[in-house]
């Protein structure tokens, strides 16, 4: 085997590198505390079960996280099926690999974002919808599209023209006085912040809806959510200037608590 033109002794590659055969979660440590750890761990458990993949012991993972010498940090936990030779098939006895990375937690910004509809659309797959797998090439291309524009964010649709999410965030939209978040049964990631808003109800009832791209000119207020970036309000969607460009006060209070 060769790496960067240099021959190495390894004969197998991690299947996460070969095929994107794995999943991950990204969480934060804030003031020395892991934020929403039970929810992140359950995400890893559910994804491993769905992908028929092994998972390390939770105590072992927490012991590793305790070694991160920072009160505030972004922590990424990656699970792969393990190492293997060529070919998509895998042995049932293969041992999964897991990786942990950490990086500084940036300052969260809450200025209203200027957005547009992404030209790139997400493929549909009911099996993988909602999962945070290692197959993130779509998000790589979306990030490149966003970075090449003068915009803060892009709203992403699936191949049928239904709104799914932002480039790396879930989205909530108020239309005719009611809050909506897109249904994620064909594409998108079911983010931890999204789950907690739906569970804790700081906005009251939120409808999980089919939001068509043609509904966006009727949006009155909107924001995107991400574990690392937090809550960010939208100012514009294309040429449509939102009447309300701040976060709901109840939501801000909920997040800070």
C-alpha positions as CSV (number, residue, x, y, z in Angstrom):
1,X,0.0,0.0,0.0
2,X,1.2,3.5,-0.8
3,X,0.3,6.8,1.0
4,X,1.2,10.1,-0.7
5,X,3.6,8.2,-2.9
6,X,5.3,6.4,0.0
7,X,5.0,2.7,0.6
8,X,3.6,1.8,4.0
9,X,3.3,-1.5,5.8
10,X,-0.5,-1.4,6.4
11,X,-2.6,-3.8,4.3
12,X,-6.1,-2.6,5.3
13,X,-7.8,0.8,5.3
14,X,-10.5,2.0,7.7
15,X,-13.8,1.4,6.0
16,X,-14.8,4.9,7.0
17,X,-12.1,6.2,4.7
18,X,-12.9,3.7,1.9
19,X,-16.6,3.9,1.8
20,X,-17.8,6.4,4.3
21,X,-18.9,3.3,6.4
22,X,-19.6,5.0,9.7
23,X,-21.4,7.8,11.5
24,X,-20.6,10.6,13.9
25,X,-21.9,13.2,16.3
26,X,-20.5,16.6,17.2
27,X,-21.2,18.0,20.7
28,X,-19.8,20.8,22.8
29,X,-18.3,21.1,26.3
30,X,-19.3,24.4,27.8
31,X,-18.1,25.6,31.2
32,X,-16.7,22.2,31.8
33,X,-19.9,20.4,31.1
34,X,-20.9,18.2,28.1
35,X,-24.0,19.7,26.6
36,X,-26.8,17.2,26.0
37,X,-24.5,14.2,26.3
38,X,-27.4,11.6,26.8
39,X,-29.0,12.8,23.5
40,X,-25.6,12.6,21.6
41,X,-24.9,9.1,23.0
42,X,-28.4,7.9,22.0
43,X,-27.8,9.3,18.5
44,X,-24.6,7.1,18.3
45,X,-26.5,4.1,19.7
46,X,-29.4,4.5,17.3
47,X,-27.1,5.0,14.2
48,X,-25.0,2.0,15.1
49,X,-28.1,-0.2,15.5
50,X,-29.5,1.0,12.2
51,X,-26.2,0.5,10.4
52,X,-25.5,-2.9,12.1
53,X,-22.3,-1.6,13.5
54,X,-20.4,-2.0,16.7
55,X,-20.1,0.7,19.4
56,X,-17.6,1.2,22.2
57,X,-18.8,1.2,25.8
58,X,-20.2,4.6,26.9
59,X,-17.9,4.7,30.0
60,X,-14.9,4.1,27.8
61,X,-15.9,7.1,25.6
62,X,-16.5,9.3,28.6
63,X,-13.1,8.4,30.0
64,X,-11.5,9.5,26.7
65,X,-13.5,12.8,26.7
66,X,-12.4,13.5,30.2
67,X,-8.8,13.8,29.0
68,X,-9.7,16.8,26.8
69,X,-8.0,19.7,28.6
70,X,-10.4,22.5,27.8
71,X,-13.5,23.9,29.6
72,X,-15.0,24.9,26.3
73,X,-14.5,22.7,23.2
74,X,-16.1,21.2,20.1
75,X,-15.9,17.4,20.4
76,X,-16.4,15.1,17.4
77,X,-16.9,11.4,17.9
78,X,-16.6,9.2,14.8
79,X,-17.6,5.5,14.7
80,X,-16.6,3.4,11.7
81,X,-17.2,-0.3,11.0
82,X,-13.5,-0.9,11.3
83,X,-10.6,-1.8,8.9
84,X,-10.9,-4.0,5.9
85,X,-9.5,-4.8,2.5
86,X,-11.1,-4.0,-0.9
87,X,-14.7,-4.8,-1.5
88,X,-18.0,-3.5,0.0
89,X,-18.7,-6.7,1.9
90,X,-17.6,-7.0,5.5
91,X,-17.1,-9.8,8.1
92,X,-19.6,-9.9,10.9
93,X,-16.7,-10.2,13.3
94,X,-15.0,-7.0,12.2
95,X,-14.2,-4.7,15.2
96,X,-15.4,-1.1,14.9
97,X,-13.0,1.8,15.3
98,X,-13.8,5.0,17.1
99,X,-12.1,8.4,17.0
100,X,-12.4,11.6,19.1
101,X,-11.2,15.0,18.0
102,X,-11.5,18.3,19.8
103,X,-11.1,22.0,18.8
104,X,-11.8,25.4,20.4
105,X,-15.4,26.5,20.7
106,X,-15.9,29.7,18.7
107,X,-17.9,32.7,19.8
108,X,-21.5,32.2,18.7
109,X,-22.9,35.0,16.5
110,X,-26.5,35.9,16.3
111,X,-26.6,38.5,13.6
112,X,-29.4,37.9,11.1
113,X,-28.2,35.9,8.1
114,X,-28.7,36.6,4.4
115,X,-29.7,33.4,2.6
116,X,-30.7,32.0,-0.8
117,X,-31.9,28.7,-2.2
118,X,-29.0,26.4,-3.0
119,X,-28.6,25.3,-6.6
120,X,-27.3,21.9,-5.3
121,X,-30.1,19.6,-4.1
122,X,-30.0,16.6,-1.8
123,X,-30.7,13.1,-3.0
124,X,-33.6,11.2,-1.4
125,X,-33.1,8.0,0.7
126,X,-35.6,6.9,3.3
127,X,-33.1,4.5,4.9
128,X,-30.4,7.1,5.5
129,X,-32.6,10.1,6.1
130,X,-32.0,11.6,9.6
131,X,-28.7,9.8,10.1
132,X,-25.4,11.7,10.5
133,X,-23.3,9.2,8.4
134,X,-19.8,9.9,7.1
135,X,-21.2,10.3,3.6
136,X,-21.2,14.1,3.7
137,X,-20.0,14.9,0.2
138,X,-23.3,16.7,-0.5
139,X,-22.5,19.1,2.4
140,X,-19.0,19.6,1.1
141,X,-20.4,20.8,-2.2
142,X,-23.0,22.9,-0.5
143,X,-20.4,24.6,1.6
144,X,-18.4,25.3,-1.5
145,X,-21.4,26.8,-3.2
146,X,-22.1,29.0,-0.1
147,X,-18.5,30.1,0.3
148,X,-18.3,31.1,-3.4
149,X,-21.3,33.4,-3.0
150,X,-21.7,36.6,-0.9
151,X,-24.2,34.9,1.3
152,X,-24.1,33.8,5.0
153,X,-26.1,30.6,4.4
154,X,-28.0,28.5,1.9
155,X,-31.4,26.8,2.3
156,X,-31.2,23.3,0.8
157,X,-34.0,21.4,-0.9
158,X,-34.2,17.8,-2.0
159,X,-34.6,16.6,-5.5
160,X,-38.4,17.1,-5.3
161,X,-38.1,20.8,-4.3
162,X,-39.0,20.3,-0.7
163,X,-37.1,22.3,1.9
164,X,-34.9,20.1,4.1
165,X,-32.3,22.2,6.0
166,X,-29.4,24.6,5.7
167,X,-25.9,23.6,4.7
168,X,-25.0,22.3,8.2
169,X,-28.0,23.3,10.3
170,X,-31.7,22.5,10.7
171,X,-34.2,25.2,10.0
172,X,-37.4,26.5,11.6
173,X,-39.9,28.7,9.8
174,X,-42.9,30.7,10.9
175,X,-45.6,30.9,8.2
176,X,-48.9,32.5,8.8
177,X,-48.2,32.6,12.5
178,X,-47.4,28.9,12.9
179,X,-43.9,27.4,13.4
180,X,-42.8,24.6,11.0
181,X,-39.7,22.5,10.6
182,X,-39.2,20.3,7.6
183,X,-40.0,16.6,7.7
184,X,-36.8,14.6,7.4
185,X,-38.1,11.2,6.1
186,X,-36.3,11.4,2.8
187,X,-33.2,13.6,3.4
188,X,-31.4,15.7,6.0
189,X,-30.0,15.2,9.5
190,X,-32.1,15.1,12.6
191,X,-30.0,17.4,14.7
192,X,-29.8,17.4,18.5
193,X,-30.9,21.0,18.8
194,X,-33.9,20.3,16.6
195,X,-34.8,17.4,18.7
196,X,-34.6,19.4,21.9
197,X,-36.7,22.3,20.6
198,X,-39.4,19.8,19.6
199,X,-39.2,18.0,22.9
200,X,-38.9,21.1,25.3
201,X,-41.4,23.2,23.2
202,X,-39.9,26.7,23.8
203,X,-41.9,27.8,20.7
204,X,-45.0,25.9,21.7
205,X,-46.4,23.6,19.0
206,X,-44.0,23.2,16.0
207,X,-45.4,21.4,13.0
208,X,-43.2,18.9,11.2
209,X,-44.2,19.7,7.7
210,X,-43.6,19.4,4.0
211,X,-42.3,22.8,3.2
212,X,-42.2,23.6,-0.5
213,X,-39.7,26.0,-1.9
214,X,-42.7,28.1,-3.1
215,X,-43.7,28.6,0.5
216,X,-40.6,30.6,1.3
217,X,-41.8,34.0,0.2
218,X,-44.5,33.7,2.9
219,X,-42.0,33.1,5.8
220,X,-42.4,35.7,8.5
221,X,-39.6,34.6,10.8
222,X,-36.9,31.9,10.6
223,X,-33.8,30.6,12.2
224,X,-31.3,27.8,11.8
225,X,-29.9,25.5,14.6
226,X,-26.6,23.8,15.0
227,X,-24.9,22.3,18.1
228,X,-21.7,24.3,17.5
229,X,-23.1,27.5,16.0
230,X,-26.2,27.7,18.2
231,X,-29.3,29.6,17.1
232,X,-29.0,32.0,14.1
233,X,-31.9,34.1,12.8
234,X,-32.5,34.8,9.1
235,X,-32.8,38.2,7.6
236,X,-33.4,37.4,3.9
237,X,-34.3,34.4,1.8
238,X,-33.3,35.4,-1.7
239,X,-35.2,38.6,-2.5
240,X,-37.7,38.1,0.4
241,X,-36.9,40.2,3.4
242,X,-38.3,38.6,6.6
243,X,-40.6,40.9,8.6
244,X,-39.1,39.6,11.9
245,X,-35.4,39.2,11.9
246,X,-34.6,38.3,15.5
247,X,-34.8,35.1,17.5
248,X,-38.0,34.6,19.5
249,X,-37.3,35.7,23.1
250,X,-38.7,32.4,24.5
251,X,-36.2,30.5,22.4
252,X,-33.2,32.7,23.5
253,X,-34.2,32.2,27.1
254,X,-34.5,28.4,26.6
255,X,-31.1,28.2,25.0
256,X,-29.3,30.2,27.7
257,X,-30.9,28.1,30.4
